[in-house]
Amino acid sequence: MSHHPDSSVHEKFLRAITGLGVSQMHGVELLRLIKMAASAYDAALAERMRKEDLSAPRWRILLRLWGEEEAGCPSLSPTQLSQAQKLSKNTVSAHLRSLEEQELIERELDAEDLRQFKIRLTARGRDLVRQITPGHMLFLNDLTVDLSPHEIESLQILLQKLHGSLIRHANLEGCAADATERTAET
C-alpha cells in the first residue's frame, strides 16, 4: 500500500468494510485501480494534446472520422459520433463546433434526411490526423514502458476477460463488440 495522502482514508475504508463482514474486496480494489489508471491516462493524454490545441475527446472524434473514412464511410452523423464516443449529444455538439471553427471538419445537410447533418473531415483535419496520430500512438505505447511485452499481453487478456464479465453482469451482451471496437480507438 502506498503512502499517498488518500491511502490512510483508503485503509480506514477497507477496515470499515471488513467490519461489515466483507472479507474479499478484490472487486472494489480492481475498480479503484482501473479508475486511477484511466484518470492518469486521461491526464497524460490531455497534457500532450494541450500542445496541439486539441483536446483528447476532439482528437478521438477526428480519429473516428478518419477511421470511418478509411473504411469507406466518408461521413457520420452527430448521433453516430455521440454513440461511438459515449458522449452526450450536447457534448459532441460542442466538440463539433470547436472542430468546425478550427476548420478540421465540415457539416452538410443529409440529402436523405434534411433534419440531419453529416460530419466529415476537411483536408486540413485529415492532414492533422495523419500528422499527429503516429506521435500520439508512440506516446501511448511509452506509457507502458514499465511493463514487459509479456506483462502487456497478459494485462490485455485479463482486461478483455474482465470486460466480458462486466458486460455479462450488466446484461449488455449486444454492446460487447461496440465496446471492444471503441477500446481499440483510444
Sequence and secondary structure as in RCSB ss.txt:
>XXXX:A:sequence
MSHHPDSSVHEKFLRAITGLGVSQMHGVELLRLIKMAASAYDAALAERMRKEDLSAPRWRILLRLWGEEEAGCPS
LSPTQLSQAQKLSKNTVSAHLRSLEEQELIERELDAEDLRQFKIRLTARGRDLVRQITPGHMLFLNDLTVDLSPH
EIESLQILLQKLHGSLIRHANLEGCAADATERTAET
>XXXX:A:secstr
    TTHHHHHHHHHHHHHTT    HHHHHHHHHHHHHHHHHHHHHHHHHTTT  HHHHHHHHHHHHHHHTT   
B HHHHHHHHT  HHHHHHHHHHHHHTTSEEEEE SS TT EEEEE HHHHHHHHHHHHHHHHHHHHTTTTS HH
HHHHHHHHHHHHHHHHHHHTT GGGHHHHHHHHHH 
